[in-house]
Amino acid sequence: MKFLFVTLFPEQIEQAAGHSILQRAQARGLIDISCINPRDFTHDVHRTVDDTPFGGGAGMVLKPEPMVAAIRKAKEQLPNARVIAMCPGGRTLKQSVVEEYAACGQDLIFVCGHYEGFDERIFHWVDEKLSIGDYVLTGGELPALVVMDAVARFLPGVLGKLASAEEDSFSTGLLEYPQYTRPVDFEGLTVPEVLRSGNHALINSWRLQEALQATYFIRPDLLTAEQKQLIDGRLPLKMKKSERRFWEELRGKIAAAKELRAARNAAAASAEEGENG
Ligand code: 4FD
């Protein structure tokens, strides 16, 4: 898969792509990364790429001529590519979007802007606007690199045998479960017994409970209606015994965590009262 960045700062892309997994993936020919600089498509002595906005206001706007000339060149090089402009106002990146890009069989052209943004007319040459989240950065390069990194992990061979992108958190729809490695005892903090039991059914069940619990507290919006019902609602009358035990155990853990949290909040409140009083 080929990734082409239309950017005024190609060094930033080359630097980020020159390490670790992305570097290895390029060396193996699994991905190809290149840049086109709109500044190379200017014709004045100052090589001007931006100008003041019509209607007034702060900041500068990227001029359409060099941007569109660079995008045209990019499309010439990758005729089968999707052209994605990184903007805070685009549709937000999610794992489902990442997987769609990885599977679509098209190369990707990222249009990266700076200053206050693009002249609106460049969007005639763009397929979609994409945002990595609700915040504004100084440029679109870091967001575009985020997208490329997330997509590259899904391409065959990029992660190597030991890891699988499909098994990750988010591809399962839940937050990750806690992980541990040696030593068993680190400064008095020990690895949960179940992970050392060698009982893989038990380990998988524990991990799923932990992932559900983390999601319940931190990202309840990710839980399905069915999962919410099984945690907070009444359990169905007909249910396999092992499954009922699974959900009852999880409810117990969640209730304990809530109690702990309430106790901590009460302690913090009385401490604050002590400070103020
Ligand atoms: N949240 C994102 C993308 C770009 C960016 C820019 C208009 C600003 C954040 C167009 C305004 C581009 C994002 C550059 N900041 N900054 O994905």
Boltz pocket constraint, residues with backbone or C-beta under 6 A from the ligand:
constraints:
  - pocket:
      binder: B
      contacts: [[A, 86], [A, 87], [A, 88], [A, 113], [A, 114], [A, 115], [A, 116], [A, 117], [A, 118], [A, 130], [A, 131], [A, 132], [A, 133], [A, 134], [A, 135], [A, 136], [A, 137], [A, 138], [A, 139], [A, 140], [A, 143]]
      max_distance: 6.0
